[in-house]
Amino acid sequence: MSSNPGQHDAPQYYRPGPSTGRYPQYPQNPYPHGWHGGSTPPASPQQSPAAPAPQPGTTPQPGTTPQPGAAPQPGQQAGQGPQWNTASGWGPPPAGLGSGPQGRPARPRQVVTALVALVAAALPFVVMGIGAMFATINDAVLDDTGLPRADIDAALAQTGLTMDQLTQFVRVMGGVFLVLALVWIALAVVAFLGAGGARIALAVLAGVYGIPLLLLMAPTTPLFAVLVVALSVAGVTLLFGRPAKEWYATRKLGAASRS
């Protein structure tokens, strides 16, 4: 059966006959613009059905390859990273959930600012603690404290402390202040590295020592006391803000999945 090659009314077949050793090439697509004739078009070769596109959040099975021409997921363009199905639709990941070094979530800038504020609040006590541990108390030092000398002499007489005993007491208190300041800085660094328990310890220390420190230093250096307490409270507050909470929660889930 044959027809005019210039017309697309019916399929074309090669006439049977003796073999000449030369085989013409079978046309791969005789109707590139679609079938418009009245008869049934020739059956195309059977092809295996295309595998369905993977759903969001799933990985392809071993031995399978993505099908060509598969459409990207909603809200995702070529070259973009994974998109998140949030309440407002597909979009970038929430704060603190982006990819960071070694596949870990990126640290929000609030955590960095909190570290700076917490360390700045503790550094003056490191300096004062070291100075107090090597101090020697005498009349000149008592006169430079800014407190009325009569009140100091009355307090020494009431407690029965001598100058040597007062010197030892100041040195011990300087060591205590130094240790507390170093512990505060260490907790701030640990919280910066991602330990959620360290921020809770910082909040406890700020509540236990912040108010007594403010009351103790307010009579002599009120501005310094207010500044130190403000930096401490600001740093702890940033660690409990929403970006920091999401970051800590993501790190906790990642650690649980790896264990």
Backbone as JSON, one array per atom type, in Angstrom:
{
  "sequence": "MSSNPGQHDAPQYYRPGPSTGRYPQYPQNPYPHGWHGGSTPPASPQQSPAAPAPQPGTTPQPGTTPQPGAAPQPGQQAGQGPQWNTASGWGPPPAGLGSGPQGRPARPRQVVTALVALVAAALPFVVMGIGAMFATINDAVLDDTGLPRADIDAALAQTGLTMDQLTQFVRVMGGVFLVLALVWIALAVVAFLGAGGARIALAVLAGVYGIPLLLLMAPTTPLFAVLVVALSVAGVTLLFGRPAKEWYATRKLGAASRS",
  "N": [[0.86, -1.19, 0.0], [0.58, 2.21, -0.86], [1.02, 5.74, -1.11], [0.79, 9.17, -2.25], [3.82, 10.81, -1.58], [3.82, 13.48, -1.0], [1.44, 14.0, 0.23], [-0.44, 13.62, 3.24], [-2.39, 11.63, 3.79], [-2.7, 8.96, 4.31], [-1.0, 6.18, 5.87], [2.31, 5.23, 4.81], [3.8, 2.45, 3.26], [6.44, 0.11, 2.53], [6.76, -1.65, -0.54], [6.39, -5.15, -0.77], [8.89, -7.47, -1.91], [11.55, -9.02, -3.81], [14.71, -9.31, -2.11], [17.17, -6.85, -2.35], [19.48, -6.36, -1.07], [19.93, -3.82, -0.29], [18.65, -1.72, 2.0], [16.2, 0.55, 2.55], [16.06, 3.45, 4.7], [13.89, 3.49, 7.39], [11.38, 5.86, 7.91], [11.57, 7.89, 10.8], [9.69, 9.62, 11.91], [7.01, 10.04, 10.27], [4.94, 11.84, 10.29], [5.41, 14.68, 11.35], [3.91, 16.88, 12.09], [1.63, 16.01, 13.28], [-1.24, 13.77, 13.09], [-3.62, 13.9, 10.58], [-5.26, 12.53, 8.88], [-7.95, 10.36, 7.71], [-7.87, 7.74, 8.48], [-6.73, 5.28, 10.89], [-3.82, 6.17, 12.66], [-0.45, 4.91, 12.31], [0.74, 2.59, 14.75], [2.81, 3.63, 17.39], [6.12, 2.76, 18.54], [6.3, 0.81, 21.56], [6.82, 2.36, 24.64], [8.42, 2.6, 27.78], [6.63, 3.6, 30.66], [7.06, 6.89, 32.0], [8.85, 7.56, 34.98], [7.3, 8.72, 37.96], [7.66, 12.11, 39.13], [9.78, 12.89, 41.91], [8.4, 13.43, 45.16], [8.2, 16.42, 47.28], [10.68, 16.48, 49.79], [11.38, 13.8, 49.63], [13.63, 11.23, 48.52], [15.03, 9.92, 45.47], [14.69, 6.45, 44.53], [17.25, 3.89, 44.8], [19.14, 3.31, 41.85], [17.5, 4.57, 40.06], [16.92, 7.3, 37.83], [16.46, 10.81, 37.4], [13.73, 11.85, 35.35], [13.96, 13.22, 32.06], [13.03, 16.59, 31.43], [11.43, 16.93, 33.62], [9.36, 18.85, 35.69], [10.29, 21.58, 37.89], [9.86, 21.83, 41.48], [7.14, 23.62, 43.14], [7.79, 27.09, 43.44], [10.52, 26.82, 43.2], [13.4, 27.44, 41.39], [15.69, 26.93, 38.64], [18.95, 26.26, 39.74], [18.51, 27.23, 42.26], [18.45, 26.8, 45.87], [16.99, 24.38, 48.18], [13.48, 24.82, 48.74], [11.14, 25.97, 51.21], [8.11, 24.84, 52.58], [6.17, 26.96, 53.83], [3.85, 28.78, 55.95], [3.0, 30.88, 54.39], [3.35, 29.93, 51.86], [5.59, 28.55, 49.33], [8.96, 29.23, 49.96], [12.02, 30.9, 51.09], [14.11, 29.33, 53.66], [13.21, 29.46, 57.2], [14.45, 31.86, 59.7], [17.74, 31.17, 60.75], [17.71, 28.58, 59.77], [19.02, 28.18, 57.41], [21.59, 26.88, 55.19], [24.77, 26.31, 56.47], [28.35, 26.31, 57.15], [29.73, 23.08, 56.53], [27.23, 21.9, 56.24], [25.67, 22.64, 58.4], [23.17, 24.51, 60.26], [22.94, 28.01, 59.63], [24.39, 30.41, 61.77], [22.49, 32.78, 63.48], [22.65, 36.39, 63.39], [21.9, 37.55, 65.76], [22.79, 35.9, 67.79], [25.53, 36.27, 67.63], [25.71, 39.0, 68.29], [24.77, 38.84, 70.91], [26.85, 37.41, 72.14], [28.93, 39.32, 72.02], [27.87, 41.37, 73.65], [27.61, 40.05, 76.15], [30.25, 39.3, 76.78], [31.42, 41.83, 76.89], [30.14, 42.85, 79.15], [31.33, 41.37, 81.15], [34.1, 41.74, 81.09], [35.09, 44.11, 82.52], [34.98, 43.15, 85.2], [36.81, 41.12, 85.17], [39.2, 42.56, 84.93], [39.04, 44.14, 87.3], [38.95, 42.1, 89.21], [41.48, 40.84, 88.92], [43.1, 43.02, 89.62], [42.27, 43.46, 92.3], [43.14, 41.15, 93.56], [45.82, 41.54, 93.9], [46.03, 43.77, 95.43], [46.79, 46.13, 98.04], [45.56, 47.22, 101.01], [45.36, 50.36, 102.47], [45.52, 53.52, 104.25], [45.56, 55.5, 102.26], [44.36, 54.23, 100.09], [41.8, 53.8, 101.12], [40.95, 56.4, 101.33], [40.66, 57.08, 98.68], [38.42, 55.75, 97.8], [36.05, 57.13, 97.68], [34.06, 56.99, 99.53], [32.75, 58.21, 102.64], [35.23, 58.74, 105.07], [34.79, 58.49, 107.78], [32.62, 56.77, 107.94], [33.79, 54.44, 106.98], [35.74, 53.92, 108.94], [34.06, 53.52, 111.11], [32.72, 51.2, 110.31], [34.87, 49.39, 110.21], [35.62, 49.39, 112.88], [33.33, 48.31, 114.03], [33.19, 45.72, 112.94], [35.65, 44.76, 113.71], [37.89, 44.45, 112.1], [41.24, 44.55, 110.96], [43.72, 46.42, 109.07], [45.3, 44.59, 107.64], [43.67, 42.31, 107.68], [41.51, 43.32, 106.27], [42.72, 43.69, 103.82], [43.21, 41.02, 103.06], [40.57, 40.16, 102.86], [39.63, 41.73, 100.7], [41.22, 40.74, 98.65], [40.35, 38.08, 98.49], [37.67, 38.52, 97.71], [38.19, 39.7, 95.25], [39.23, 37.49, 93.86], [36.92, 35.91, 93.79], [35.21, 37.51, 92.2], [36.69, 37.44, 89.84], [36.63, 34.71, 89.13], [33.85, 34.33, 88.77], [33.43, 36.08, 86.63], [34.97, 34.87, 84.62], [33.66, 32.42, 84.39], [31.2, 33.36, 83.46], [31.95, 34.39, 80.94], [32.84, 32.02, 79.75], [30.43, 30.54, 79.63], [29.01, 32.18, 77.9], [30.48, 31.85, 75.53], [30.1, 29.1, 75.09], [27.32, 29.05, 74.72], [27.26, 30.53, 72.38], [28.4, 28.72, 70.65], [26.38, 26.91, 70.36], [25.14, 25.47, 72.46], [22.25, 24.91, 74.14], [21.7, 24.76, 76.88], [23.54, 26.46, 78.09], [22.66, 29.08, 77.75], [20.49, 29.12, 79.45], [21.76, 28.84, 81.93], [23.14, 31.27, 81.92], [20.99, 33.05, 82.1], [20.09, 32.44, 84.67], [22.32, 33.19, 86.25], [22.39, 35.92, 85.65], [20.02, 36.78, 86.87], [20.48, 36.09, 89.56], [22.86, 37.36, 90.35], [22.77, 39.83, 89.13], [20.92, 41.83, 90.12], [21.77, 42.12, 92.93], [24.39, 43.06, 92.38], [23.85, 45.46, 91.08], [22.64, 46.9, 93.17], [24.76, 46.99, 94.96], [26.8, 48.43, 93.67], [25.61, 50.74, 92.87], [25.57, 53.03, 94.7], [28.21, 54.12, 94.52], [29.22, 53.94, 91.83], [26.99, 54.5, 89.83], [26.37, 54.76, 87.05], [28.11, 52.98, 85.79], [27.26, 50.56, 86.92], [24.61, 50.37, 85.97], [25.12, 50.2, 83.22], [26.54, 47.77, 82.98], [24.66, 45.88, 83.91], [22.65, 46.33, 82.02], [23.88, 45.5, 79.61], [24.21, 42.79, 80.19], [21.56, 41.87, 80.5], [20.56, 42.48, 77.97], [22.12, 40.78, 76.32], [21.34, 38.19, 77.22], [18.63, 38.3, 76.61], [18.67, 38.41, 73.81], [19.58, 35.84, 73.25], [17.36, 34.36, 73.8], [15.58, 35.13, 71.9], [13.47, 34.9, 68.94], [14.86, 34.18, 66.44], [17.22, 33.03, 67.54], [16.15, 30.96, 69.1], [14.97, 29.29, 67.15], [17.31, 28.54, 65.85], [18.73, 27.13, 67.85], [16.89, 25.03, 68.26], [16.96, 23.76, 65.74], [19.62, 22.87, 65.65], [19.54, 21.06, 67.74], [17.73, 19.13, 66.77], [19.22, 18.26, 64.56], [21.46, 17.12, 65.84], [20.19, 15.03, 67.19], [19.3, 13.46, 65.05], [21.7, 12.61, 63.97], [22.72, 10.97, 65.93]],
  "CA": [[0.0, 0.0, 0.0], [1.39, 3.43, -0.92], [0.3, 6.97, -1.43], [1.65, 10.25, -2.68], [4.59, 11.28, -0.44], [3.52, 14.87, -0.68], [0.19, 14.1, 0.98], [-0.44, 12.91, 4.52], [-3.75, 11.11, 3.96], [-2.69, 7.57, 4.77], [0.38, 5.75, 6.15], [3.08, 4.73, 3.68], [4.5, 1.2, 3.52], [7.3, -0.33, 1.44], [6.17, -2.79, -1.24], [7.19, -6.39, -0.63], [9.56, -7.91, -3.13], [12.84, -9.7, -3.55], [15.71, -8.5, -1.41], [18.27, -6.35, -3.19], [20.68, -6.12, -0.25], [19.94, -2.41, 0.14], [17.44, -1.49, 2.77], [15.99, 1.99, 2.8], [15.87, 3.83, 6.09], [12.48, 3.71, 7.75], [11.22, 7.23, 8.5], [11.3, 7.87, 12.23], [8.47, 10.37, 12.23], [6.45, 10.48, 8.98], [3.94, 12.9, 10.5], [5.93, 15.54, 12.44], [2.93, 17.91, 12.46], [0.42, 15.38, 13.78], [-2.02, 12.98, 12.14], [-4.86, 14.58, 10.19], [-5.99, 11.72, 7.92], [-9.19, 9.76, 8.18], [-7.66, 6.39, 8.99], [-6.02, 5.19, 12.17], [-2.37, 6.35, 12.46], [0.34, 3.73, 12.68], [1.07, 2.51, 16.18], [4.19, 3.98, 17.71], [6.77, 1.73, 19.37], [5.97, 0.88, 22.97], [7.82, 2.97, 25.51], [8.14, 2.4, 29.21], [6.09, 4.84, 31.26], [8.02, 7.72, 32.74], [8.71, 7.48, 36.44], [6.76, 9.98, 38.51], [8.62, 13.03, 39.75], [9.81, 12.7, 43.37], [7.67, 14.4, 45.97], [9.09, 17.22, 48.15], [11.1, 15.85, 51.03], [11.73, 12.4, 49.4], [14.79, 11.0, 47.67], [14.77, 8.87, 44.49], [15.13, 5.12, 44.89], [18.53, 3.53, 44.16], [19.05, 2.77, 40.5], [16.61, 5.38, 39.23], [17.44, 8.6, 37.43], [15.38, 11.76, 37.12], [13.26, 11.87, 33.98], [14.19, 14.52, 31.41], [11.86, 17.44, 31.26], [10.6, 17.0, 34.82], [9.17, 20.24, 36.13], [10.75, 21.81, 39.26], [8.84, 21.96, 42.5], [6.61, 24.99, 43.21], [8.61, 28.08, 44.11], [11.94, 26.5, 43.06], [13.91, 27.7, 40.07], [16.95, 26.27, 38.35], [20.08, 26.87, 40.43], [18.17, 27.64, 43.62], [18.5, 25.78, 46.9], [15.67, 23.84, 48.55], [12.48, 25.77, 49.2], [10.42, 25.53, 52.38], [6.66, 24.99, 52.52], [5.79, 27.71, 55.01], [2.43, 29.15, 56.0], [2.73, 31.81, 53.29], [3.68, 29.31, 50.58], [6.97, 28.13, 49.16], [9.87, 30.36, 50.07], [13.3, 30.58, 51.71], [13.96, 28.74, 54.99], [13.1, 30.42, 58.3], [15.7, 32.38, 60.24], [18.53, 30.19, 61.45], [17.59, 27.25, 59.18], [19.75, 28.09, 56.16], [22.76, 26.01, 55.2], [26.0, 26.95, 56.88], [29.51, 25.47, 56.9], [29.61, 21.65, 56.79], [25.84, 21.52, 56.24], [25.0, 23.0, 59.63], [22.37, 25.72, 60.1], [23.69, 29.25, 59.78], [24.21, 31.08, 63.07], [21.9, 34.11, 63.29], [23.48, 37.49, 63.89], [21.51, 37.86, 67.13], [23.65, 35.13, 68.68], [26.83, 36.94, 67.61], [25.57, 40.22, 69.08], [24.65, 38.44, 72.31], [28.19, 37.08, 72.64], [29.68, 40.57, 72.22], [27.32, 42.08, 74.82], [27.9, 39.31, 77.38], [31.68, 39.41, 77.08], [31.68, 43.22, 77.28], [29.67, 43.04, 80.52], [32.17, 40.65, 82.12], [35.51, 42.14, 81.04], [35.51, 44.97, 83.64], [35.16, 42.4, 86.43], [38.08, 40.41, 85.04], [40.26, 43.51, 85.26], [38.95, 44.49, 88.71], [39.31, 40.94, 90.01], [42.94, 40.69, 88.93], [43.68, 44.11, 90.41], [41.98, 43.29, 93.72], [43.92, 40.03, 94.1], [47.17, 42.01, 94.2], [45.9, 45.07, 96.08], [47.15, 46.29, 99.45], [44.67, 48.25, 101.56], [45.94, 51.28, 103.45], [44.72, 54.73, 104.42], [45.44, 56.22, 100.99], [43.37, 53.52, 99.28], [40.48, 54.06, 101.69], [40.56, 57.79, 101.02], [40.33, 57.17, 97.25], [37.21, 54.98, 97.48], [34.91, 58.02, 97.49], [33.14, 56.86, 100.66], [33.2, 59.0, 103.82], [36.21, 57.98, 105.87], [34.2, 58.2, 109.08], [31.79, 55.56, 107.8], [34.68, 53.29, 106.84], [36.33, 53.64, 110.25], [33.0, 52.96, 111.96], [32.48, 49.82, 109.9], [36.01, 48.57, 110.63], [35.55, 49.23, 114.34], [32.19, 47.44, 114.37], [33.52, 44.33, 112.57], [36.92, 44.38, 114.34], [38.88, 44.13, 111.07], [42.43, 45.38, 110.84], [44.07, 46.68, 107.68], [45.76, 43.34, 107.02], [42.49, 41.46, 107.45], [40.73, 43.92, 105.18], [43.44, 43.4, 102.57], [42.91, 39.64, 102.7], [39.17, 40.08, 102.44], [39.52, 42.32, 99.36], [41.85, 39.82, 97.7], [39.45, 36.95, 98.31], [36.54, 38.98, 96.89], [38.69, 39.87, 93.89], [39.26, 36.16, 93.24], [35.54, 35.49, 93.52], [34.74, 38.26, 91.04], [37.41, 36.97, 88.66], [36.1, 33.39, 88.76], [32.5, 34.5, 88.24], [33.52, 36.72, 85.32], [35.46, 33.89, 83.66], [32.57, 31.46, 84.17], [30.23, 34.06, 82.62], [32.48, 34.44, 79.57], [32.84, 30.65, 79.21], [29.05, 30.19, 79.28], [28.65, 32.94, 76.7], [31.12, 31.21, 74.37], [29.43, 27.82, 74.86], [26.03, 29.37, 74.11], [27.53, 30.96, 71.01], [28.7, 27.52, 69.86], [25.15, 26.17, 70.09], [24.61, 24.72, 73.59], [21.08, 25.6, 74.66], [21.73, 24.83, 78.34], [24.38, 27.56, 78.55], [21.87, 30.32, 77.83], [19.68, 29.03, 80.66], [22.67, 29.16, 83.03], [23.38, 32.73, 81.88], [19.8, 33.73, 82.62], [20.07, 32.26, 86.13], [23.36, 34.03, 86.83], [21.99, 37.33, 85.52], [19.01, 37.08, 87.88], [20.98, 35.92, 90.92], [23.93, 38.33, 90.66], [22.57, 41.14, 88.51], [20.27, 42.8, 91.03], [22.69, 42.48, 94.03], [25.5, 43.88, 91.87], [23.34, 46.81, 90.83], [22.44, 47.57, 94.46], [26.05, 47.18, 95.61], [27.64, 49.42, 93.0], [24.84, 51.95, 92.56], [25.95, 54.24, 95.47], [29.5, 54.7, 94.13], [29.33, 54.05, 90.36], [25.66, 54.11, 89.31], [26.35, 54.63, 85.59], [28.79, 51.73, 85.43], [26.41, 49.45, 87.33], [23.48, 50.28, 85.04], [25.63, 49.77, 81.92], [26.88, 46.35, 83.05], [23.41, 45.11, 84.0], [21.93, 46.46, 80.75], [24.53, 44.63, 78.63], [23.93, 41.4, 80.54], [20.15, 41.57, 80.2], [20.39, 42.5, 76.51], [22.7, 39.57, 75.75], [20.49, 37.04, 77.54], [17.38, 38.44, 75.87], [18.92, 38.03, 72.41], [19.7, 34.38, 73.17], [16.02, 33.77, 73.89], [14.76, 35.66, 70.82], [12.94, 33.91, 68.0], [15.89, 33.59, 65.56], [18.12, 32.17, 68.3], [15.41, 29.76, 69.51], [14.89, 28.41, 65.98], [18.65, 28.0, 65.58], [19.01, 26.1, 68.86], [16.03, 23.89, 68.0], [17.46, 23.08, 64.56], [20.84, 22.15, 66.02], [19.16, 19.93, 68.58], [17.17, 18.1, 65.89], [20.31, 17.7, 63.77], [22.25, 16.25, 66.7], [19.41, 13.83, 67.47], [19.26, 12.63, 63.85], [23.01, 12.02, 63.74], [23.03, 10.0, 66.98]],
  "C": [[0.88, 1.23, 0.0], [0.49, 4.58, -1.25], [1.31, 8.02, -1.84], [2.46, 10.76, -1.5], [4.3, 12.71, -0.08], [2.25, 15.04, 0.11], [0.3, 13.26, 2.23], [-1.85, 12.41, 4.78], [-3.76, 9.72, 4.52], [-1.24, 7.17, 5.04], [1.02, 5.13, 4.92], [3.82, 3.48, 4.1], [5.37, 0.87, 2.31], [6.71, -1.61, 0.81], [7.02, -4.04, -1.0], [7.79, -6.79, -1.95], [10.87, -8.59, -2.8], [13.84, -8.75, -2.94], [16.81, -8.09, -2.37], [19.54, -6.11, -2.41], [20.8, -4.69, 0.22], [18.61, -2.13, 0.82], [17.28, 0.01, 3.01], [15.75, 2.24, 4.29], [14.4, 4.11, 6.35], [12.34, 5.09, 8.37], [10.84, 7.14, 9.97], [10.01, 8.58, 12.61], [7.86, 10.86, 10.93], [5.44, 11.6, 9.13], [4.4, 13.82, 11.62], [4.91, 16.56, 12.91], [1.63, 17.29, 12.96], [-0.33, 14.64, 12.69], [-3.34, 13.67, 11.87], [-5.67, 13.75, 9.2], [-7.23, 11.09, 8.53], [-9.01, 8.39, 8.77], [-6.85, 6.43, 10.27], [-4.52, 5.33, 11.92], [-1.63, 5.1, 12.86], [0.72, 3.77, 14.15], [2.54, 2.82, 16.4], [4.81, 2.88, 18.56], [6.44, 1.94, 20.84], [7.13, 1.46, 23.76], [7.42, 2.73, 26.94], [7.62, 3.7, 29.79], [7.14, 5.56, 32.07], [7.76, 7.6, 34.23], [8.17, 8.79, 36.97], [7.85, 10.8, 39.17], [8.6, 12.83, 41.25], [9.07, 13.81, 44.08], [8.63, 15.2, 46.83], [9.41, 16.47, 49.42], [11.49, 14.4, 50.88], [12.93, 12.34, 48.49], [14.49, 9.88, 46.7], [15.33, 7.55, 44.95], [16.45, 4.8, 44.2], [18.3, 2.92, 42.79], [18.15, 3.55, 39.58], [17.27, 6.7, 38.95], [16.29, 9.52, 37.17], [15.01, 11.74, 35.65], [13.54, 13.23, 33.35], [12.89, 15.28, 31.25], [10.99, 17.52, 32.48], [10.53, 18.44, 35.3], [9.69, 20.42, 37.55], [9.58, 21.97, 40.2], [8.35, 23.4, 42.58], [7.55, 25.89, 43.98], [10.1, 27.85, 43.98], [12.34, 26.69, 41.61], [15.23, 26.99, 39.9], [18.08, 27.02, 39.04], [19.77, 27.31, 41.83], [18.34, 26.48, 44.56], [17.1, 25.28, 47.22], [14.77, 24.91, 49.1], [11.68, 25.14, 50.34], [8.94, 25.81, 52.2], [6.19, 25.64, 53.82], [4.32, 28.06, 54.94], [2.06, 30.07, 54.85], [3.06, 31.23, 51.93], [5.14, 28.91, 50.53], [7.89, 29.34, 49.2], [11.17, 29.94, 50.73], [13.1, 30.0, 53.1], [13.81, 29.8, 56.06], [14.46, 30.83, 58.82], [16.42, 31.3, 61.02], [18.5, 28.81, 60.86], [18.28, 27.15, 57.83], [20.98, 27.21, 56.3], [23.97, 26.83, 55.57], [27.18, 26.05, 56.55], [29.25, 24.04, 57.33], [28.14, 21.23, 56.92], [25.08, 21.88, 57.5], [24.2, 24.29, 59.43], [23.2, 26.96, 60.39], [23.37, 29.91, 61.11], [23.6, 32.47, 62.85], [22.76, 35.19, 63.92], [23.11, 37.88, 65.31], [22.38, 37.11, 68.13], [25.04, 35.76, 68.74], [26.78, 38.22, 68.45], [25.46, 39.92, 70.56], [26.01, 38.1, 72.9], [28.99, 38.35, 72.92], [29.18, 41.29, 73.47], [27.68, 41.37, 76.12], [29.37, 39.39, 77.75], [32.03, 40.83, 77.52], [31.22, 43.49, 78.71], [30.58, 42.4, 81.55], [33.61, 41.13, 82.15], [35.91, 43.1, 82.16], [35.75, 44.21, 84.94], [36.4, 41.51, 86.37], [39.23, 41.32, 85.43], [40.23, 43.85, 86.74], [39.33, 43.32, 89.6], [40.8, 40.72, 90.08], [43.6, 41.78, 89.76], [43.46, 43.93, 91.9], [42.8, 42.16, 94.34], [45.34, 40.44, 94.46], [47.16, 43.36, 94.91], [46.36, 44.99, 97.54], [46.35, 47.47, 100.0], [45.43, 49.05, 102.62], [45.07, 52.52, 103.51], [44.53, 55.48, 103.11], [44.39, 55.56, 100.09], [41.97, 53.78, 99.81], [40.01, 55.48, 101.39], [40.13, 57.94, 99.56], [39.06, 56.42, 96.87], [36.01, 55.88, 97.19], [33.89, 57.94, 98.6], [33.65, 57.72, 101.82], [34.11, 58.17, 104.72], [35.63, 57.64, 107.25], [33.33, 56.94, 109.03], [32.66, 54.31, 107.68], [35.29, 52.92, 108.19], [35.29, 53.04, 111.2], [32.71, 51.51, 111.61], [33.62, 48.91, 110.32], [35.98, 48.34, 112.14], [34.42, 48.28, 114.74], [32.5, 45.98, 114.07], [34.81, 43.85, 113.21], [37.99, 44.0, 113.35], [40.05, 45.09, 111.15], [42.71, 45.63, 109.35], [44.54, 45.41, 106.95], [44.58, 42.41, 106.72], [41.62, 42.01, 106.33], [41.39, 43.66, 103.84], [43.16, 41.98, 102.11], [41.47, 39.47, 102.21], [38.99, 40.63, 101.02], [40.12, 41.38, 98.32], [40.96, 38.6, 97.44], [38.25, 37.34, 97.44], [36.96, 39.22, 95.45], [38.78, 38.54, 93.15], [37.88, 35.65, 92.9], [34.99, 36.2, 92.29], [35.41, 37.76, 89.76], [36.86, 35.62, 88.19], [34.71, 33.52, 88.15], [32.53, 35.12, 86.84], [34.0, 35.72, 84.27], [34.4, 32.82, 83.36], [31.51, 32.07, 83.25], [30.67, 34.08, 81.17], [32.47, 33.04, 78.95], [31.43, 30.22, 78.81], [28.6, 30.94, 78.03], [29.24, 32.31, 75.44], [30.43, 29.88, 74.05], [28.05, 28.04, 74.24], [26.19, 29.82, 72.67], [27.8, 29.76, 70.1], [27.49, 26.63, 69.67], [24.59, 25.36, 71.23], [23.45, 25.49, 74.21], [21.07, 25.72, 76.17], [22.55, 25.99, 78.86], [23.6, 28.85, 78.64], [20.95, 30.3, 79.05], [20.53, 29.36, 81.89], [22.99, 30.65, 83.07], [22.19, 33.5, 82.43], [19.72, 33.61, 84.13], [21.11, 33.15, 86.8], [22.99, 35.51, 86.76], [20.94, 37.69, 86.57], [19.54, 37.02, 89.29], [21.98, 37.01, 91.29], [23.69, 39.71, 90.08], [22.0, 42.17, 89.45], [21.16, 43.12, 92.23], [23.86, 43.34, 93.57], [25.05, 45.3, 91.62], [23.16, 47.57, 92.14], [23.76, 47.86, 95.15], [26.85, 48.31, 95.0], [26.9, 50.72, 92.71], [25.27, 53.17, 93.39], [27.23, 54.89, 94.99], [29.61, 54.92, 92.62], [27.99, 53.66, 89.73], [25.65, 53.92, 87.8], [26.99, 53.32, 85.15], [27.92, 50.53, 85.78], [25.24, 49.26, 86.36], [23.94, 49.77, 83.68], [25.93, 48.26, 81.92], [25.62, 45.49, 83.08], [22.64, 45.17, 82.68], [22.55, 45.56, 79.67], [24.23, 43.16, 78.91], [22.51, 41.01, 80.16], [19.93, 41.55, 78.69], [20.96, 41.24, 75.86], [21.85, 38.34, 76.0], [19.18, 37.1, 76.76], [17.55, 38.05, 74.41], [19.03, 36.51, 72.26], [18.36, 33.67, 73.26], [15.07, 34.36, 72.85], [14.38, 34.57, 69.84], [14.01, 33.34, 67.07], [16.82, 32.64, 66.3], [17.42, 30.88, 68.72], [15.28, 28.78, 68.34], [16.24, 27.77, 65.67], [18.99, 26.9, 66.56], [18.17, 24.84, 68.61], [16.52, 23.09, 66.79], [18.73, 22.29, 64.85], [20.52, 20.93, 66.87], [18.57, 18.79, 67.75], [18.26, 17.45, 65.03], [21.18, 16.76, 64.58], [21.51, 14.95, 67.01], [19.37, 12.91, 66.26], [20.59, 11.96, 63.57], [23.36, 10.96, 64.76], [22.31, 8.67, 66.75]]
}
